[in-house]
């Protein structure tokens, strides 16, 4: 798994690399030279690529979890349907009438 920490490490290492590449520069800022800037851009591109890979991984895991939850829901729906079918076969048909039958009037 990728993480923001790994991206930060890549960026830090890249900046350190750009400092060592550009030792001839009199400035202490590694981004002040063309080579330092190029190295920083390369590090940013690498970090962006890592973040994209992490996003793809997160989206894949989310899709798997979503599919799993949908399967669980479908199984629960099936169980409820089966229980409802069992109950309806045990109930006498008159119980489903709109109105109960009135008893015959006496008298």
C-alpha positions as CSV (number, residue, x, y, z in Angstrom):
1,X,0.0,0.0,0.0
2,X,1.1,3.5,-0.8
3,X,0.7,6.3,1.8
4,X,1.3,10.0,2.1
5,X,4.3,9.2,4.3
6,X,5.9,7.3,1.4
7,X,5.3,10.3,-0.9
8,X,6.8,12.6,1.6
9,X,9.9,10.4,1.8
10,X,10.2,10.4,-1.9
11,X,9.9,14.2,-2.0
12,X,12.5,14.6,0.8
13,X,14.9,12.2,-0.9
14,X,14.5,14.0,-4.2
15,X,15.2,17.4,-2.6
16,X,18.3,15.9,-1.0
17,X,19.3,14.4,-4.3
18,X,18.9,17.8,-6.0
19,X,21.1,19.4,-3.4
20,X,23.9,16.9,-4.0
21,X,23.4,17.2,-7.8
22,X,23.8,21.0,-7.6
23,X,26.7,21.4,-5.2
24,X,28.3,24.0,-7.5
25,X,25.5,26.4,-6.8
26,X,26.3,29.1,-4.3
27,X,22.8,29.3,-3.0
28,X,21.6,27.1,-0.2
29,X,18.2,26.7,-1.8
30,X,18.2,23.7,-4.1
31,X,15.3,25.1,-6.2
32,X,17.2,28.2,-7.2
33,X,19.2,26.3,-9.8
34,X,17.9,24.8,-13.0
35,X,19.0,21.3,-12.0
36,X,17.4,21.6,-8.6
37,X,14.2,22.8,-10.2
38,X,14.2,19.9,-12.6
39,X,14.8,17.4,-9.8
40,X,11.9,19.0,-7.8
41,X,9.6,18.7,-10.8
42,X,10.6,15.1,-11.3
43,X,10.0,14.4,-7.6
44,X,6.5,16.1,-7.8
45,X,5.7,14.0,-10.9
46,X,6.8,10.8,-9.0
47,X,4.7,11.8,-6.0
48,X,1.7,12.5,-8.2
49,X,2.2,9.0,-9.8
50,X,2.3,7.4,-6.4
51,X,-0.8,9.2,-5.3
52,X,-2.6,8.1,-8.4
53,X,-1.6,4.5,-7.7
54,X,-2.8,4.9,-4.2
55,X,-6.1,6.3,-5.4
56,X,-6.6,3.4,-7.8
57,X,-5.9,1.0,-4.9
58,X,-8.4,2.8,-2.6
59,X,-11.0,2.8,-5.4
60,X,-10.5,-0.9,-6.0
61,X,-10.8,-1.8,-2.3
62,X,-14.0,0.4,-2.1
63,X,-15.5,-1.3,-5.1
64,X,-14.8,-4.8,-3.6
65,X,-16.4,-3.7,-0.3
66,X,-19.3,-2.2,-2.1
67,X,-19.9,-5.4,-4.1
68,X,-19.6,-7.5,-0.9
69,X,-22.2,-5.3,0.8
70,X,-24.5,-5.6,-2.2
71,X,-24.2,-9.4,-2.0
72,X,-25.0,-9.4,1.7
73,X,-28.1,-7.3,1.1
74,X,-29.2,-9.6,-1.7
75,X,-28.8,-12.6,0.6
76,X,-30.8,-10.9,3.3
77,X,-33.6,-9.9,0.8
78,X,-33.7,-13.6,-0.3
79,X,-34.0,-14.8,3.3
80,X,-36.8,-12.3,4.0
81,X,-38.6,-13.4,0.8
82,X,-38.3,-17.1,1.7
83,X,-39.6,-16.4,5.3
84,X,-42.5,-14.4,3.9
85,X,-43.3,-17.3,1.5
86,X,-43.3,-19.8,4.4
87,X,-45.6,-17.6,6.5
88,X,-48.1,-17.2,3.7
89,X,-48.3,-20.9,3.2
90,X,-49.1,-21.4,6.9
91,X,-51.8,-18.7,7.0
92,X,-55.4,-19.7,5.9
93,X,-56.5,-18.0,2.7
94,X,-59.4,-16.3,4.6
95,X,-56.9,-14.3,6.5
96,X,-56.0,-12.5,3.3
97,X,-59.5,-11.3,2.6
98,X,-60.1,-7.6,2.6
99,X,-62.8,-7.8,5.2
100,X,-63.5,-10.7,7.5
101,X,-66.7,-12.6,6.7
102,X,-69.6,-11.4,8.7
103,X,-71.3,-14.1,10.7
104,X,-74.9,-14.9,9.8
105,X,-77.3,-12.7,11.5
106,X,-79.3,-14.4,14.2
107,X,-82.9,-13.7,14.6
